[in-house]
Amino acid sequence: MTVGVEHYVLLSMALFAIGLFGILTRRNALMFLMSVELMLNAANINLIAFAFYHGNLSGQVFALFTMALAAAEVAVGLGIILLLYRNFRDVDVTVPTTMRW
Amino acid sequence: MELFELPAWTALAPALLLALTAMALFIIDSIAPDSRNSGLLAGTTAAGSIVSLGVAVWYLLAGVGTPTVDGGRGVIDVLGDQFVVDQLALFFMIIVAVVTALVAVASYDYMEDHTYQAEYYSLVLLAATGMSFMAAANSLVTIFIALELASLPSYALVSILKDNRGSVEGGLKYFLIGALSSAIFVYGISLVYGATGHLQLTNIAEVVEAGDADPYGGLLGLGILMLIGGFAFKTASVPFHFWAPEAYEGAPAPIAAFLSSASKAAGFVIAFRVFTEAFPVGETASAIGVDWTLAFIILAIVTMTLGNFAAATQNNVKRMLAYSSIGHAGYALIGLAGISAGGGELVMGAAMMHLFVYGFMNTGAFLFVALAEYWGVGRTFEDYNGLGRRAPVACFALAIFMFSLAGIPPLGGFWSKYFLFTGALEAGLLVVAAALVVNSALSLYYYTRLVKAVWIEEPVTERDALSQPIGLYAAIVVAAVMTLALLPLFGPVADTAVDAATAMLA
């Protein structure tokens, strides 16, 4: 049995769903960040599999860009989580509720 | 033929100048890291954005983006079509540059005591660079990178008041929802790439038009849906709107002005470009089985209704403005909802006009909140009572912003809403047009409530004379003057917007 592009898409969709589930259920900001990484990497799997499928390289190159952007996003995110810990003594995303809608 | 022809990459000069100014601020900061010379820093920021504004206006007047048959210079593409500079791009570059300049001038007073001045201004400029590039980005790659360049500094800017719990909370919520929506957005890009094999908008359109994407209709449809999620976040529309009240309320008020005006406009420009260029209405509908305008019709109605109803129940002025900005995103979404296979120039142009007027009136309104925070009068409507007697100039400007936001004739906000209304009727969207009218009527309630508090109500406590911070006052007065100047100037703005929309839909 050969591994077709549909298997990669299934893998990436599963990864995306796991990440989304993590975001919806986890309260720890760091776990939230990790779940977002899973979702971004799901997109990377797709991009690379489709690049192979279509026989052009733009998807693969874009995956590299996505990784760099994900790293930048984590850097900013960790800075904000650090501030969260300093101000609220916790990294639970449900703790900061000074504002309510 | 001109004697002196600029190379093609200089077409991006409005965005590049913003980036260059950010670099200049880094240099100033590395020469004098302990200096808190806010005049120099705010001045450099304002100067850089005004030069960027000037260049964008000059390009527009020189005919960049106007079709060559009409005596213009045509659309200029840069880096192998990754960026295009057309009327749409220049129009939104102007909005971004204007808002950046106003915010920089206002921040001179507002951020006076802040420890990290240079960081603040360079982050503002980097975010503005991202927004400016968003206006010109023409492939899903550059769109995503420019979007992140605009988003990442914004997260940091919202939480820049490091010891203020509200600021950190707002920044956290903005970041969490932003990270989630950018993950959804990039997944949507990967699905569109999978269905079409291209990332460049024009190539995607070719594949869709040739019907080659039809076998992958489901994949393409899901991808488009996820792209809409990304745009909804950036424009603060339903379903990714709930960061906006928190982030705007917690952020320093000039940053709230920046995000709600420039960032929203930038979100709309990529939505306009992607949906008009990459997914032509008729052919995409035959591939995915449903018109994508349907999604925008629903989003427009839900967003404007939710924003206005929530705004009407607020007691906190900044939060009211935040929800009103969600409502205005709903109005601008009509511009996408009204696009059809053969038309939509008027309604899309009207949405662009609305975002242009909004850039002045909403920035001005948030800067008034910044002024109130600078005075320390408090945050609720009652706290604003009787400010008109102490600060008549600023409060007069506030009345102009509020009436323009509500869409009272003959102010600019009325004309853009009027064109949105006629455009929606022309496109046959009776429900959307009705929702626009009902919501505008409702919005009159909470906008006049603020004007009434400021001018008519008696102050709850006697207050001393209020200071007149020069930067904030200058920014508010300029925004008010521009809101008024748009009465005689509305014709050219409307013409440019409709021309740009026509060029996009052609």
Interface residues (C-beta under 8 A of the other chain):
Chain A: V5 V9 S12 F16 G19 I23 A29 F32 L33 V36 M39 L40 A42 A43 N44 N46 L47 A49 F50 A51 Y53 H54 N56 S58 G59 V61 F62 F65 T66 L69 A72 E73 V76 G77 G79 I80 I81 L83 L84 R86 N87 F88 V93 P96 T97 T98 M99 W101
Chain B: L140 V141 F144 I145 E148 L152 Y155 A156 S159 K162 D163 R165 G166 V168 E169 G170 G171 L172 K173 F175 L176 A179 L180 S182 A183 I184 V186 Y187 I189 S190 L191 Y193 G194 G197 H198 L199 F242 P245 E246 E249 G250 A310 R319
